[in-house]
Each structure stands twice: as structure tokens, then as C-alpha cells.
Amino acid sequence: MWLRFLVAGLVLPVSALVLAVDDTTGPQTDGGQSPTLSFCQQRFYEEDDGRLKCNWAVNFNFACFVSYPSNKIIQAGAKISEPEVIGECDNGEPVIKLHHY
């Protein structure tokens, strides 16, 4: 009989510890994405049927070197802000940035 109480006394604290460890994994998300910045040359920027096409690049410098539209398409509904000119490439081509999901 005392053995049952001893086992219960050992198992219950361990299960509480497991739950506590599980709770420390941080907040769970519903699969949402973090906001992103994308860059491209203004001459390639085109909004077509709810899609944003351009020579999308991860930073300003790459946007200057990629001289053709890429296959990457951003959905127009993912825009957080309107495209903004942030500078020019060495050849004078304006580069825009787009904040989106």
C-alpha cells in the first residue's frame, strides 16, 4: 500500500516537470511569416493581376547586379507599404524597396 503512495509521489512531480518543460518552448504561431524587405530596379517593377513582378533581390547591391526580371512573384496582398525609391545604381537606375510578408 505504501508502495502505491511512493510511486504516485514520484510520478506526479515528474509529469508536472514535463509539462513545465513543454511550456517553455515559447509562443506558438499559426504559420505566419515575418515581414521582409525586397529590392529591385524600378524599371522592372510591375503590378499585374494581383502579382508584383520585378528583379527581386535581398539587398540594394544585388538589385543593381540582377539585370532581368526574376521568376519570384510577390502577391499584391502581401504588401505592407508601397514601393519606395531608396537610391540609384552606378548606371543611374533607381532602386526601390518593398516591405511585405
C-alpha positions as CSV (number, residue, x, y, z in Angstrom):
1,M,0.0,0.0,0.0
2,W,2.8,2.4,0.9
3,L,4.4,1.5,-2.3
4,R,1.5,2.9,-4.3
5,F,1.8,6.3,-2.5
6,L,5.5,6.3,-3.1
7,V,5.1,5.6,-6.8
8,A,2.3,8.3,-7.1
9,G,4.5,10.7,-5.1
10,L,7.3,10.2,-7.7
11,V,5.3,10.1,-10.9
12,L,3.1,13.2,-10.3
13,P,6.1,15.7,-9.8
14,V,7.8,14.2,-12.9
15,S,4.7,14.7,-15.0
16,A,4.4,18.3,-13.8
17,L,8.1,18.8,-14.7
18,V,7.4,17.5,-18.2
19,L,4.5,20.0,-18.6
20,A,6.7,22.8,-17.4
21,V,9.4,22.0,-19.8
22,D,6.9,21.8,-22.6
23,D,5.5,25.3,-21.7
24,T,9.0,26.9,-22.1
25,T,9.2,26.3,-25.8
26,G,7.9,29.8,-26.4
27,P,4.8,31.1,-28.1
28,Q,3.3,29.0,-30.9
29,T,2.5,30.8,-34.1
30,D,-0.1,29.8,-36.7
31,G,2.5,29.5,-39.5
32,G,2.6,33.3,-40.2
33,Q,5.6,34.9,-41.9
34,S,7.8,37.7,-40.7
35,P,7.9,40.9,-42.7
36,T,10.6,41.1,-45.4
37,L,12.3,43.8,-47.4
38,S,12.9,43.2,-51.1
39,F,14.7,45.4,-53.5
40,C,14.5,45.8,-57.3
41,Q,15.2,48.2,-60.1
42,Q,12.3,50.5,-60.7
43,R,12.1,49.8,-64.4
44,F,11.3,46.1,-63.8
45,Y,8.5,46.8,-61.2
46,E,5.1,45.7,-62.5
47,E,1.8,45.1,-60.8
48,D,-0.2,42.6,-62.9
49,D,-3.4,40.8,-61.8
50,G,-2.6,40.9,-58.1
51,R,1.0,39.9,-58.5
52,L,4.1,42.1,-58.1
53,K,6.9,41.2,-60.6
54,C,10.4,42.6,-60.6
55,N,14.1,41.6,-60.4
56,W,13.7,40.9,-56.7
57,A,16.8,40.8,-54.7
58,V,17.7,40.5,-51.0
59,N,19.6,43.8,-50.8
60,F,20.3,47.0,-52.7
61,N,23.6,45.8,-54.3
62,F,22.1,42.6,-55.7
63,A,19.2,44.6,-57.2
64,C,21.8,46.6,-59.2
65,F,23.5,43.5,-60.5
66,V,20.4,41.4,-61.4
67,S,19.6,43.0,-64.8
68,Y,16.5,41.0,-65.7
69,P,13.1,40.2,-64.1
70,S,13.2,37.2,-61.8
71,N,10.7,34.3,-61.5
72,K,10.0,35.4,-57.9
73,I,6.5,36.8,-57.6
74,I,5.1,38.6,-54.6
75,Q,1.3,38.7,-54.1
76,A,0.0,42.3,-54.0
77,G,-2.0,41.5,-50.8
78,A,1.3,40.8,-49.1
79,K,2.5,44.5,-49.4
80,I,2.9,46.3,-46.1
81,S,4.0,49.5,-47.7
82,E,4.1,51.0,-51.2
83,P,7.4,50.7,-53.1
84,E,9.9,53.5,-52.2
85,V,12.9,54.7,-54.2
86,I,15.9,54.4,-52.0
87,G,18.8,55.2,-54.3
88,E,20.4,54.6,-57.7
89,C,22.7,52.0,-59.2
90,D,26.0,53.1,-60.7
91,N,24.3,53.3,-64.1
92,G,21.6,55.7,-62.7
93,E,18.8,53.2,-62.5
94,P,16.6,53.9,-59.5
95,V,16.2,51.0,-56.9
96,I,13.1,50.6,-54.9
97,K,12.4,48.7,-51.7
98,L,9.2,46.9,-50.8
99,H,8.2,45.9,-47.3
100,H,6.0,42.8,-47.5
101,Y,5.1,39.5,-45.9
